[in-house]
Amino acid sequence: MILSIVAVLLGLTILVWSADKFVDGAVGIAKFCGMSTLLIGMVIVGFGTSAPEMVVSALSAMQGNPELALGNAYGSNIANIALILGVTAVIMPVLVKRDALKRDLPILLVVTALTIGLLLDGNVSRMDGVILLLVFAAVMGFNIWSEQHAKRNASAGEDAEKTMSLGKSIFWLVLGLVLLVASSRALVWGACDIARALGVSDLLIGLTIVAVGTSLPELASSIAAARKGEDDLAFGNIVGSNLFNTLAVVGIAATISPMPSFDANILARDLPVMVVLTVLLLLFGLPTRISKIGSDGKHIGRINRIEGSVFLVAYIGYLTVLILQAMH
């Protein structure tokens, strides 16, 4: 028990510190390369924090349990919006830039609709997996191209100040990511051990501590980014992570091992929740007449504390349904 308590305390401490360094590294790379923090958040931070889900899904598929990838991917997407963005917005409202509203969120909605279309026949074939991976490559390519196009059109005087060398930025990004994942695993192990010692069932532990624990890297990095005023990084992390989960995580698993059938609850419960949350993300992010005015004189959308609370309540409701269904 003492070792478990130490693992939780040490894991939490390292998690907070490494999230700070991870964000510093990501911002440093964005400034050095002249890219927006939104794109860096989507590509580097989103990919990095989704790497554990990708590995777990690939291993599950190779071990003959590819269905786990669906629950892993869609469960993480729900947690990313409702839990992570919810907590982040409650702590500090998150600004949503115009690029995210015009380009990234509509893409996420289209990808979500594509997912529903592919799953409606009750199976995920190898061809479905290939389609998801091709769409993933196209989305990433389009985002990078549009970023470069915008960069070429921008004046040279608007280049961001480089505050950290590229080598140092990469070092902190990689070290921060490794420690983020390792500390979250240590924290989850310690919390599970303590819960079992207190007589909590494995089922309840799996649905709560483990489910939330796998989202700790995204949660820590999003809070750290918002606290540093890097709203684009926090928001890009969520959108990028959801794109990776929906397209790459499921695509890799289905390509390795097709799913002739899957749990009906995925279509009846998880996907509808994911769709509603994604639509709410777009609606909440839209600018209003009382929104903050940006440097271009236009209103900037933001997800405020009330909207963050709505996401959190939705996540608690979703978890409650999961637990009640698992008990019957």
C-alpha positions in Angstrom: 0.0 0.0 0.0 2.8 2.4 0.8 4.5 1.7 -2.5 1.2 2.4 -4.3 0.7 5.7 -2.5 4.3 6.7 -3.4 3.5 5.8 -7.1 0.4 8.0 -7.1 2.1 11.0 -5.5 5.3 10.7 -7.5 3.3 9.9 -10.7 1.2 13.0 -10.2 4.2 15.2 -9.6 6.1 14.0 -12.6 2.9 14.2 -14.7 2.5 17.9 -14.0 6.2 18.7 -14.5 6.5 16.7 -17.7 3.3 18.3 -19.2 4.9 21.7 -18.7 8.1 20.6 -20.5 6.1 18.8 -23.3 4.2 22.0 -24.0 7.4 24.1 -24.0 9.0 21.8 -26.5 5.9 21.8 -28.8 5.7 25.6 -28.7 9.4 25.9 -29.4 9.1 23.6 -32.5 6.1 25.6 -33.7 8.0 28.9 -33.4 11.2 27.5 -34.9 9.4 26.1 -37.9 7.1 29.1 -38.3 4.0 26.9 -37.9 0.9 27.6 -35.9 0.5 26.1 -32.5 -2.9 24.7 -33.7 -1.2 22.5 -36.3 1.6 21.5 -33.9 -1.1 20.6 -31.3 -2.9 18.5 -33.9 0.0 16.7 -35.5 2.8 16.4 -32.8 0.9 16.7 -29.5 -2.2 14.9 -30.8 -0.1 12.0 -32.2 2.2 11.9 -29.2 -0.6 11.6 -26.7 -2.5 9.1 -28.8 0.5 6.9 -29.3 -0.4 4.6 -26.3 -3.9 4.0 -27.8 -2.3 3.2 -31.1 0.1 0.6 -29.6 -2.6 -0.9 -27.4 -5.0 -1.3 -30.4 -2.3 -2.8 -32.7 -1.3 -5.3 -30.0 -5.0 -6.1 -29.3 -5.6 -6.8 -33.0 -2.5 -9.0 -33.3 -3.7 -11.0 -30.3 -7.1 -11.6 -31.9 -9.1 -9.0 -30.0 -9.4 -6.1 -32.4 -12.8 -5.0 -31.0 -10.9 -3.6 -28.1 -9.6 -0.9 -30.5 -13.1 0.4 -31.1 -13.9 0.8 -27.4 -10.4 2.3 -26.8 -10.7 4.8 -29.7 -14.3 6.0 -29.2 -14.0 5.9 -25.4 -10.9 8.1 -25.6 -12.6 10.5 -28.0 -15.5 10.9 -25.6 -13.1 11.5 -22.7 -11.0 14.0 -24.8 -14.0 16.3 -25.4 -16.2 15.8 -22.3 -13.5 15.2 -19.6 -10.3 16.8 -20.8 -11.7 19.9 -22.6 -14.4 20.1 -19.9 -11.8 20.2 -17.0 -9.5 22.5 -19.0 -12.3 25.0 -19.8 -13.6 25.0 -16.2 -10.0 25.9 -15.0 -9.4 28.4 -17.8 -11.8 29.1 -20.7 -10.3 27.9 -24.0 -10.2 30.3 -27.0 -11.1 28.7 -30.4 -9.4 30.3 -33.4 -11.1 30.8 -36.8 -8.9 28.1 -38.5 -10.2 25.5 -36.1 -13.8 26.5 -36.8 -13.5 26.7 -40.6 -11.2 23.8 -41.2 -10.4 21.4 -38.4 -13.8 20.9 -36.6 -15.7 20.4 -39.9 -13.1 17.8 -40.9 -13.6 16.0 -37.5 -17.4 16.0 -38.1 -17.0 14.6 -41.6 -14.6 11.9 -40.3 -17.1 11.0 -37.6 -19.9 10.7 -40.2 -17.6 8.5 -42.3 -17.0 6.2 -39.2 -20.8 5.8 -38.7 -21.2 5.0 -42.4 -18.5 2.3 -42.3 -19.9 0.7 -39.1 -23.5 0.7 -40.0 -23.2 -2.8 -41.7 -22.2 -4.3 -38.4 -18.5 -5.1 -39.3 -15.2 -3.4 -39.9 -13.4 -5.0 -42.8 -9.8 -4.7 -43.9 -10.9 -2.5 -46.7 -12.6 -0.2 -44.1 -9.3 -0.1 -42.3 -7.5 0.9 -45.4 -10.0 3.6 -46.2 -9.6 5.1 -42.7 -5.8 5.1 -43.0 -6.0 6.7 -46.5 -8.4 9.4 -45.2 -6.0 9.9 -42.2 -3.1 10.5 -44.6 -5.2 12.9 -46.7 -6.3 14.9 -43.7 -2.8 15.3 -42.3 -1.5 16.2 -45.8 -4.2 18.7 -46.3 -3.6 20.3 -42.9 0.1 20.6 -43.5 -0.5 22.0 -47.1 -3.0 24.6 -45.9 -0.6 25.7 -43.1 2.2 26.1 -45.6 -0.1 28.0 -48.0 -1.1 30.4 -45.2 2.5 30.8 -44.2 3.5 31.8 -47.7 0.7 34.4 -47.8 1.7 35.9 -44.4 4.1 38.8 -44.3 7.7 38.1 -43.1 7.3 40.5 -40.3 4.7 38.3 -38.6 7.2 35.5 -37.9 7.0 34.3 -34.3 10.0 35.0 -32.1 12.1 32.0 -31.6 12.6 31.5 -27.9 14.2 28.1 -27.8 16.6 26.2 -30.1 15.2 23.4 -32.2 17.4 20.8 -30.6 16.3 21.9 -27.1 12.7 22.0 -28.2 12.8 18.4 -29.5 14.6 17.2 -26.4 11.9 18.6 -24.1 9.1 17.4 -26.3 10.4 13.8 -26.4 11.4 13.7 -22.7 8.1 15.3 -21.7 6.1 12.8 -23.7 8.0 9.8 -22.3 7.6 11.0 -18.7 3.9 11.9 -19.4 3.1 8.3 -20.4 5.3 6.7 -17.8 4.0 8.8 -14.9 0.4 8.3 -15.9 1.0 4.6 -16.0 2.5 4.7 -12.5 -0.3 6.8 -11.2 -2.9 4.4 -12.6 -1.1 1.3 -11.2 -0.9 2.9 -7.8 -4.6 4.0 -7.8 -5.7 0.6 -9.0 -3.7 -1.1 -6.2 -5.1 1.2 -3.6 -8.7 0.7 -4.9 -8.3 -3.1 -4.8 -7.0 -2.9 -1.2 -10.1 -0.9 -0.3 -12.3 -3.6 -1.9 -13.3 -1.9 -5.1 -14.2 -4.3 -7.9 -12.0 -4.7 -11.0 -15.0 -3.8 -13.2 -15.5 -0.5 -11.4 -11.7 0.2 -11.5 -11.6 -0.5 -15.2 -14.5 1.8 -16.0 -13.3 4.7 -13.9 -9.5 4.8 -12.9 -8.2 3.0 -16.0 -10.6 4.8 -18.4 -9.6 8.2 -17.0 -5.9 7.2 -16.5 -5.4 6.6 -20.2 -6.4 10.2 -20.9 -4.1 11.7 -18.3 -1.4 12.7 -20.8 -3.9 14.6 -22.9 -5.4 16.1 -19.7 -2.1 17.3 -18.3 -0.8 18.7 -21.6 -4.1 20.5 -22.3 -4.2 22.1 -18.9 -0.5 23.1 -19.1 -1.1 24.6 -22.6 -4.2 26.6 -21.5 -2.3 27.8 -18.4 0.5 29.1 -20.5 -2.0 30.9 -22.8 -1.4 28.4 -25.7 -5.1 27.8 -26.4 -4.4 26.6 -29.9 -2.2 23.8 -28.5 -4.8 22.7 -26.0 -7.6 22.7 -28.6 -5.4 21.2 -31.4 -4.5 18.4 -29.0 -8.1 17.4 -28.6 -9.0 17.6 -32.3 -5.8 16.0 -33.4 -6.1 13.2 -30.8 -9.7 12.4 -31.9 -8.6 12.3 -35.6 -5.8 9.9 -34.7 -8.1 7.7 -32.7 -10.9 7.6 -35.2 -8.8 7.1 -38.3 -5.4 5.7 -37.4 -6.1 3.7 -34.3 -9.2 1.9 -35.7 -7.7 1.8 -39.2 -4.5 0.0 -38.0 -6.5 -2.5 -35.9 -8.9 -3.3 -38.8 -6.1 -3.7 -41.3 -4.3 -6.1 -39.0 -7.4 -8.0 -38.0 -10.8 -7.3 -39.6 -13.8 -7.3 -37.2 -16.7 -9.4 -38.7 -18.9 -8.2 -35.7 -18.7 -5.9 -32.7 -20.6 -5.0 -29.6 -24.0 -3.4 -30.6 -23.5 -0.8 -27.8 -20.9 0.9 -29.9 -23.5 1.9 -32.5 -26.3 2.3 -30.0 -24.5 4.1 -27.3 -20.9 5.2 -27.9 -21.0 6.6 -31.4 -24.1 8.7 -30.8 -22.5 10.2 -27.6 -19.3 10.9 -29.7 -21.4 12.6 -32.4 -23.3 14.8 -30.0 -20.2 15.9 -28.2 -18.4 16.7 -31.5 -21.4 18.8 -32.6 -21.5 20.6 -29.2 -17.7 21.2 -29.6 -18.4 23.1 -32.8 -21.4 25.0 -31.5 -19.7 26.0 -28.2 -16.7 27.2 -30.2 -18.6 29.5 -32.4 -18.0 33.2 -31.7 -20.9 35.4 -30.3 -21.5 39.1 -30.1 -20.0 39.1 -26.6 -16.9 37.1 -27.5 -13.4 38.6 -27.2 -12.3 40.6 -30.2 -9.1 39.3 -32.0 -6.3 41.3 -33.5 -8.1 41.2 -36.9 -11.1 43.0 -35.3 -13.3 39.9 -35.5 -14.9 38.0 -32.6 -13.0 34.9 -31.3 -15.0 31.9 -30.2 -14.2 30.3 -26.8 -15.4 27.5 -24.7 -16.2 29.0 -21.3 -16.6 27.6 -17.8 -20.3 26.9 -18.2 -19.8 25.0 -21.4 -16.9 23.2 -19.8 -19.2 22.2 -17.0 -21.8 20.9 -19.5 -19.1 18.6 -21.0 -18.1 17.4 -17.5 -21.8 16.6 -16.6 -22.1 14.8 -19.9 -19.1 12.7 -19.1 -20.3 11.8 -15.6 -23.6 10.8 -17.1 -21.9 8.6 -19.7 -19.8 7.0 -17.0 -22.9 6.4 -14.9 -24.6 4.6 -17.9 -21.5 2.5 -18.5 -21.4 1.4 -14.8 -25.1 0.7 -14.6 -25.1 -1.4 -17.8 -22.0 -3.3 -16.6 -23.7 -4.2 -13.3 -26.8 -5.8 -15.1 
